[in-house]
Amino acid sequence: MLCTAFVERVIDEHYQNQINQLMPDENILKEKIKKFREDELHHKDIAYKNEATKKRCLFFIRQNN
């Protein structure tokens, strides 16, 4: 679950960056990406509920950056 939490965090940041860069006339695409991001955030929540603590995740991230 720790790996899942870490991957979902990276995907969340990626989707948020895409949302931030889209132009107003790209609203349909923006809404689709928002839905994808919500799905990934749900997966991250599940990972944390199943033993992937934030403390462990931060340790893993610091060791691999």
HUQUIRA-V260628 format. One record per backbone hydrogen bond with DSSP energy under -0.5 kcal/mol. NH is the residue of the N-H (numbers start at 1). CO is the residue of the C=O. If there is no record, write none. Layout:
BEGIN
nh | co
NH | CO
NH | CO
END
This chain:
BEGIN
nh | co
5 | 1
6 | 2
7 | 3
8 | 4
9 | 5
10 | 6
11 | 7
12 | 8
13 | 9
14 | 10
15 | 11
16 | 12
17 | 13
18 | 14
19 | 15
20 | 16
21 | 17
22 | 18
22 | 19
26 | 23
27 | 24
30 | 26
31 | 27
32 | 28
33 | 29
34 | 30
35 | 31
36 | 32
37 | 33
38 | 34
39 | 35
40 | 36
41 | 37
42 | 38
43 | 39
44 | 40
45 | 41
46 | 42
47 | 43
48 | 44
49 | 45
50 | 46
50 | 47
51 | 48
52 | 47
53 | 51
57 | 53
58 | 54
59 | 55
60 | 56
61 | 57
62 | 58
63 | 59
64 | 60
64 | 61
65 | 62
END
